[in-house]
Amino acid sequence: MSAKSNDIDTHHHAGHGHHHSTSGISEKNLLAAVVLNFTITIVEIIGGILSNSLALLSDAIHNLGDGLAVLLAYIAHRVSKRESNQRKTFGYKRIEILAAFVNSIILVAICIFLIWEAVERFQNPAPIKGVIMFSVAAVGLLANLVAVILLKSDSKKNINIRAAYLHLLGDTLSSIVVILGGILIWQFEIYWIDPLITMLISLYIMKETYLLLKDSFDILMQSSPRELNLDDIKLEVEKLEGVKNIHHVHAWSLSDQQVHFEGHIDLNEDMSVSKTDALKNRIRTLLHNKFHIDHTTLEVEFGCCHDDDLINER
């Protein structure tokens, strides 16, 4: 492959840059959320043992998992800001996707465990001290609300923070339900409400986690972003003067914020290097403005590639 026919464009900044920086994310808020979660965990474990409430103990385990998840999110965010080097030429951005994926799996595993425990409790109901259950869940709700507020704005900027935010949101909802359950047990001794609450909370969290797990898995598998239609890209690029076809296309997300694209451009005629550079710049601008692609790598050819399929693994 000659230098004339190949273009390795690491970061093309003609009229644009990478607008989705994670530098605005508050590390102090993440760290505060970690401390809050571990504090809630200790309080709920003690309260769950004293009240004999599975829902409270399950919420404590949930909070422990979430505390570890938020801690992982914090560490991943710190590592992701490290500069690229000769071995990590893309830097460490994808570690946040890996953290989101691991967080999702942990959350699903915790929910499966809680559902199993709830089924056991249905079969072997036990008396529960509703007053303690209510009081401890109320403290947990307050702490979870603070943690959710701390991470809400940053959750829109980054998939890793969104994973931690979902953990905390699930905790907040579960605390509300546990409080309601505590009142029913306290006033009416409806003990079966405890495992029922556990199952409902777990099923809800699993539903919310599914999309996050799918998104992080797709990014790790270098799948094309769902909103990107490669046939539309082919149609638009081939409208440009001088382009015969575009083929051997690959599109993937480096992170949840940065889309990369590469492809081969077959020319209608033999061109000088200066003309092909101008054509590649037009294609990059088109891909950025219309398809929000941040990083483009293009190889230009003239009558030398007989395989013009849009997708090719090689």
N, C-alpha and C positions, 0 to 999 in steps of 0.2 A: 504494500500500500504506500503510495508516494505522498510526500508532504503536500503536493499540489491538490491531491484528491481528498485529503483528510483534514478535519477541523476538530480539535479537542478544545472545547470552549468551557473552561471551568466555571466562570461566573460572568455572564454577559450583562453589562450594565447600560446598554444603550437606551437611555430614557426610562430606566426603571431600576429598582433594587429589590431586596427582600424585605417586604413590609411587615412580616409577621415575626417580630423579635420576641423572645421570651425574657428579655432583660428587665421588663417591667414587673415581673412576678416577684411578690414579696416573700423572701425566704424567712423573715421573722414570723409572718403569719403561718407558714407551713410548720415551723418549729413549735409555735404556740399550740397549733392543732395537735401535734404529736403529744405534747405534755398533757393537754386536756384529755386526750383519749386514754392515755395510760392511767391518769388519775381516776377517770370514770370506771375503768376496768377494775381497779383495786376496790373502789367503793361498791360496785355491783357484785363482785365475787363475795365480799363479806355479807352484803345484803341478801344475796341469793341463798347463801348457806343458812343464815339466820331465819329467813322466811320460808325456806324449802321451795322456792319458786324456780322452775325450770326456765320459764320465760326470762327471768332476771339473770340467771346463770348463762343462758344462751346469749342474752344481750351483752353480758360481760365478755364472753368468748368472742362475740362479734366485734366488740370494741377493741379487744386485744388485737385481733386480726387487722382491724382498721388502723389502729395505732401503728402497727408494723408497716401497713400499706402506706400510710402518710409519711412515715420515716423513710421508707424506700423511695417515695416520690421526692422527698427533700434531697436525699443523697443523689438520686438520678439527675435532678435539676442542677445540682452543683457540678457533677461530673460532665454534664452535657455542655457546659460553658468552656470546657478545656479546648485549647487550640488544636487544629488538625496537625498531623505530622506525617512522616514518610510511611508509617505503617497504618495510620488511621487518616487517610487522605480526605475523607468526608467529615473528620472530626468525631465527636461523641454524641451527636444529636439523637441518634437512633436508640441510645440507651434509655431514653424516656419512653419510647414505644415498648421496649422490652419490659420496663418497669410496669407500664400500664397493663401489658399482657399477663405478667406474673400476678399483679394485683387482682385482675379479673378471675384468674384461676383460683387464687386463694379464697376469694369471696364466694365463688361457686362451691368450693370444697367445704367451707364453713357452713353454707346453707344446707348442703346435703347431710352433713353431720347433725345439724339442728333438727331437720325433718325426721331423721332416724330416731333421735332422742324424743321428739314429740310423739311419734307413734308408740314408743315404749311407754311413755307417760299416759297415753290414752288407755293402754291396756292395764296399767297399774297406777291408777290415780292416787294422789297423796294430798293430805291437808296442807294448806298454804296460809301463811300469815300475810293477809292482804294489806295491812297498814304499813308494814315494813316494805313490802313490794312497791306500794304506791309511793312512799316517801323517797326511796332510793331511785326509783324510775324518774321522779320529778327532778331530783338533783342531776341525773344523767341527761334529761331533756334540756335543762338549762345550759349545761356544759356543751352539749352537742349543738345547740342553737348558736352559741358563740363561735364554735369551730366552723360551722357552715357559713356564717356571715363572713368570717375571716377569709375563706377560700372562694366565695361565690364569684367575685369579679375575675379572679385569676383562672377559674375553671373554664372560662370562655376563650382563653388564649392558648391553651396547651392540653393535649390529650392526657398527659401524665397527671397534671393537676386535676383534670376532670375525673380521672379514675379515683383519686383521693377524695374529691368532692362527693362523688357518688357514694363512696363508702360512708362518709359522714352524714349525707342526706338519709341514707338507709338507717343509720343509727338514730337520727332524729325521729323519723317516722316510727321506728320500733319502740322508742321511748314513749311516744304518745300512746301507742296501742297498749303497751305494758301498763301505763298509768290507768287507762280505761279498764283493763283487766283487773288491776289491783283494786279498783273501786268496786267492781262486780263481786270479786272474791271477798272483799272486806264486808260489804253490805249483805250479800245474798249467798255467800259460800258456794259459788258456781266454780268448782275447781277445774272442770274440764276446759274452761276458757283459757287456762294457762298454756296447755300444749297447742290449742287451736290458734292462739295468737302467735306462737312460735312458728307454726307452719305457714300462716298467712304472711308474716314478715319475710320468711325465707323465700317463699315463692315470688313475692314482689321484688325482692332484691335480685333474684336470679333473672327475672324478666328484664330489669333495668341494666343488668350487667351484660346481657347477651350482645347488644349492639356494640358496646365498648370492646368486648372480646373479639368480635368479628372485625371491627375496624383495625385494631392493633394487629390481629393475625394477618389481615390483608396487606398491611404496610410491611410487616416482617417478611411476607412471601413475595414482596415486590409486585403486587398486583397493580394494574392500572386503576387510578381513582375512579370510583363509580360514576362521578359526574362527567368524566372525560370520555367522549365518543370518538374513537379512532377513525371511524368511517367519515365523520364530519371533518376531522382534521385533514384527512386525505383529500376530501372534496375541496376544501378551502385552499390548501397548499397547491394543488394541481391547477387552480385557477390563475396562479401567478405566471406571468410571462417568463418563458425560458424553462419551465418545469414540465418535463414529460410525465413523470410519476414519482411518488414517494413510496418506499418499500422498506422491508426489514426494520419495522418500527418497534421501539420499546418505550413504554411510559411507566413510571413508578413514582412513589412518594418516598423521599428520603426520611421525612418525618410527617406529622400531620399538617405541617405548614409549608412544605417545600416539595413541589412537583418537578421531576426531571423527565427529559424526553430526548431520545436519540433516533436517528433514521438516516436512510440513504436517499439522496436526491438524484434521480436520473435526468440529465439535461436534454433539451431538444437539439442543442448544437454544441459543438466544442467551444469553450469560452476561455478567456484569459483568467488568471488568478484574481485580478482586481474585479472583474465582472462577477465571478462566482462569490467573492466576498460580499459584494453588494447584494446579491441575490439571497445569500444566507442571512444577512442582516434583515432583509425584508421578511423572510420566513420567521426569524426569531421574534421580530416585532409583532407579527400576526399571531404567533402562538402565545405570546405573553398577553397581548391586549384582548384577544378573543377567547382564549382557553386558560388563561391564568397560569401558564407554565413558566417557572422561574429560571430553569437551567436547561439549555438546549445544546446538544452535540449533533452536528450534521456532517455527513460524508457525501461529497458530490462525485458523480460518475457520468461518463458519456459512452454509452454503448458497450460497457464492459461487464455488466451484470445481467445474466439471462434469467435469473430467478427474481421476479418482481412481485412476489407475494407480499401483502401488507405485513403479515406476521411471519417471522422466521426465527427459530431458536438460535441459529448460529450467528 
